[in-house]
């Protein structure tokens, strides 16, 4: 649609500007031109130039002026000639086309509308009106995936994800920062969290396996319509932040599976400090060595079952009992008792939370 807008403006200007004028995209393809025979042709050398800046530059008898909303320009105007007049024409046309495209995107572009919703840039009262204008189905379930790029190469993760979800009427992909990509995915009713995690895993595996790009993925909860997409996005954000603290070994984190970690994350640090002082004797938790902490972790993983834990640790049952007695002596908590085990588990998570010192949003 942008190409049609550009061609319409170029067509109106061609009589006023007695020179060849046009627009080229970031794929080095001429998408609009006063010389219709040039439309659709490409200039491979131009893709190198357009990635550099938004400045005006001259090449092969033409003056170019890049424009667009991203760090790397999306398009560039070209005007025949290398004189000052050509430079002025290029600058004026670039400003005009950039403004027209921005207006169009804000008024008609679904992707931009969804982006503004999740970033809280649309008034709640306007969402319903705008949804009807853009023919959004209010009875469709959607969920937000937030993909955070950890390491990457020259391949654009954004382009890869767009290719994985090409149906732009159902799924929306956009950048919200240099390293954060949002996928708003249309889903079936009553979809299971495991299915969402499986989808996130396929995205992660594709990026890492084929393009050597490592990512973390946060998953919000499914919502109906578009009004609550901002909530699903914030949940995906929280899933990533909480995952960095409590599930450092996982790169796929769902908001629905955060459990008690979500509660701890919201607690004031002063309250957490007070809780630890009340639960543990001074210095007692620091006195637990790595082997003891590993034993505690396995004991929790095996549902406080002494026999099963000793088997998994390849130690005698009495050895495990001795270690649990040692923990009780140091901390005053007997992990074989359910209430004590809950307190100890929460205390360990609180300590991990304080040690991580996360930045909240």
N, C-alpha and C positions, 0 to 999 in steps of 0.2 A: 504493500500500500504506500510506503514511503517513496518508492520509485515513481509511482504515478503522481504523487504530490510534487516531487521534484521536476518531473517532466512537464507538468502543467505550468509551473513557475518559469522554467527555462523557455518554454514555448511563448509565454507572454513577454518575456524579456528580449527575445532574439531580434525583434524589429527595432527595439530601442538601442540595444548594444550590437553594433554592426561588426561582430566578431563571433567566432565559434566559442560557445560556452557549454559547460556540462558538469556532470557530477560523477565521481568515481568512488566505489566502495572499498572497504578494507580487504576485499579479495582481488583487488586490482581490476575490477570489471566496471566498464562505463555503464551506468544505470539510467542516465538521462543526458541528452545532448541536443543542441540546436541542429546539428548535423545527424539526422536520423540513422544514417548508415553506420555511425560509430557505436550506436547502442548495442550492448551485448559483447563488444570486443573487449580485450583485456590488455593490460600493460604490466607485465610481471615486475619490471623495475620499480613501478610505483608503490608496490606493497612494502618495499624497503623504506621509501620516503615517508609514507603515511604513518608508520609506526614510531617515527622519531618525535614529533611534536605537533603543536597546533599552529606553528608559524607559517608564514608565506615563503614559498621558495620557487625557483625557476628551473625548468628543464625542457630541453628540446623545443624551444620556441613557445612554451606555454607557461603561464603563471598559475601556481597551485596555492590554494588556501584550505587547510584541513579544518574540520569542525566535528562536533559530537560531544556527548556528555561524559564519556569515559576518558581515562588517562590516555589510552591509545585511541586516537581519533577514529570515528566510525566511517566518515566520508571526507571527501575533499572536492572543492569546486575547482575547475580549471577554466582559464580564459586565454584565448589566443593572444599572443604578444608577450613581450618582456619589459614593457615600459611602465612608468608610474601609473598610467591610466588603467592598464591591465591589472595592476596590483590593487588599485582602488575598487575596480569592478569586482574582483575576486573576493575582497573583504566584505563588500556590501552584500553580494549574493550569498556568501557563507553565513552572514548574520541573519539574513532573511530566511534562508532555508532552515537554519538551526531553530529559529523561533517558531516557524510553521510546523516543523516536526515535533517540537516540544508541545505545542498546543494540541496537535493531533493525538499525540501519545496520551496526554492528560485527559482528553475528551473521549477517545475511542479505543485506545489500546487496552485490551484486557489484562495483559501481563503487567503493565504499569499500574493499572487499577489494583490488582492483587498485591503488588509490591507496596503501594501506598497504604493499603489496609493493614498489612502485618506490621508496618512501621508506624502505625497510628497517625498517618497523615491525612486521614479522611474522617470528617465528623460522623459520629454514629448515625445521625439523622439523614445523612446524604448517602449512606451505603445502600439502603434499600432502593432509593430512587435511581442511583447509578447502576445498580445491579439489573434493574428492569430495562434501563436504556441499553445495556450491553447484553441483554437476554441471558443472564445467568440463572440457571435452574436452582431454586432455593431448596429443593428436596434432594440435592446431591451431597453425599458424604465426601469430605476431603480431609487430608492430613498433611502436616508440614514436616518435611525433613530438612534439617540444617546440616550441611556438609562443610566441615572445617578442614581446610587443606593444611597438612603438617609438613610434608615435603613434596616437591613436584619437579618436573623437568620442563622442557620447552612446550610440551603438549598442553593445550588449554583444557583443564578439567571441566570448565563451563561448557565448552563445545562437546566434550564427550558425553556429559549428562544430558545435554539437549538432544543429542543423537539417540540416546537410550530411551528418551521419552519425547518422540517427535510430534505427537498429537497436541497441537497448541490450543485446541478447543477444550481439552480435558485436563492437561497437565501444564504447569507453569514453572519455568526455570529462570532465575535471575540472580545476579550478584548483589550482595548488600555491602560487601567490602572486598578488598583484594584477595582475602583468603577464605571468605565465607560465601557459600552458594546455597540458595533456598530452592527446594523442590516442593511445590504444592501439588499433591497427587490425588486424583479422583480415585475413590475406592468403593468397594461393595459394602452393603450394609452388614453390620455385625462382624466385620473382619477381625480375625484374631491377631493379638499383638505379635505372636510368633511369625505370622505371615508378613507383617510390616518389618520385623527384624530380618527376615529372610530377604526381602526386597532391598533393605539397606545393605545387607551383606553382599548382595550381587553387585550393587553399585561400587562398594569398597573393593571387592575382588576384581572387578573389571578395571578400575583405575590403577590398582596396585599390580595386577598380573600382566596387563597389556601395556600400560603407560607409565609404570614405575612411579605412581603418585600415591602417597600414603594419606589417608583421611580418617577423621573421626566423624561419626554420624549421630546426631541427636534426633529423636523421634517424639513429636508431640502426640496428643490424643486426637482421635478422629472427631470432626465437628460437622454439623449439618449446615449447608449453605455457605455464605461467605462472611457473615458478621463476626463469627467467633474464630476466624483464622488467625487473628492477632494473638488470641489466647493459646492456640496450638503452637504458634511460632515461639512465644515466650516459654512454653513448656519444653520445646525442643532446645532452646537456649539453656534452660535450667538443667536439662538432661546432660548436656555436654559439660556444663560447669560442675555439676555434682559428680559426674563420672570421672572428671579429672582428679577429684579428691578421694572418692571411695572405690572406684573401679578402674584404677589406672591401667590394668591389664586388658581392659575391654575397649574396643574402638566403635562399638555399636551400643548405644545406650538409649533405652526407651523411658519416657517419663512415667509410664504405668508401672515400670519395674524398679523405680527408685526406692520404694518402701520407706523405711524409717530414715534413710539417708536424707530424704527430702525434708523431713521434719527437723533433723539436726542442722541442716544447712540454713534454716531460717532462724535458728536460735542466736541470741546475742552472745558474743564471745565471753562477756563477763559472767553470764549465767553458766556457760560451759565450764569455765574455770572453777566456779563455785561447786558445780556438780562433781568434778574430778576430785577436788579436795575433800568433799564429803564421802565419796565412794572409796578412795584409796588413802591409805596411810601415807604420810609424807615420804616421797621417794620410793614407795613400794612398787609402782608400776615400772619405774626405771630399773629396778633390780631384777626384773624378769629378762633372762637372756634370750638369744635368738631361738635356741632349741625349745625353750619353754613356750615362747610365743607361737612357734610352729605347731607344737603339740596342742595348744589351745585352739588354734585355727582348725586343725583336723578334727578335734573333739566336737566343735560346733558343726562342722561339715557332716559329721556322722550322727547328728541328732542326739548328742550327749550319751551315746552308746559306748560304754567302756570296752566291751569285747570287740566290737567292730573297729573302733579306733585303734586299739592295740594291734589288731590284725593288719590294718592298713599301714601302720607305722613300723611293722615288723619288729615289735618289742613285746616282751612278756606282759601279761595283764597286770601283774604286780608292779612292774616298772612304771606303767602308766598311772596306777593308783598312787604310787609314791610321788610322782610328779604332781598329781592333782592335790595331794596332801600338802606338798611344798607350796603350791600356789595359795592354798587356803591359809597356810601359816603366814605367808607374806602379805596377803591382801585382806584376809578375813572373809573371803568369798569362796564357798564350796561350789565348784562348777557342776557337780553332780545334782545339785538342787536347781530346779527350773528357774525360780525367781532370782537366785544368785547369778545364774548363767545369763539371764536377760540383762541384768544390771551390768555385768562384766562386758558383755557384747556391746552394749550401748556406750559404755565408758571408753572402750577401745576405739569405737567410731568417732566419739567426741574428741579424743586425743588426736586421732588422725586428721580430723577436721581442723583443729587448732594448729597443728603442725603445717598443714598445707597453706594456711592463710590465704584463702581464695579471694579473688576480686569479684564482688557481687555486682549485678546489673540492676 
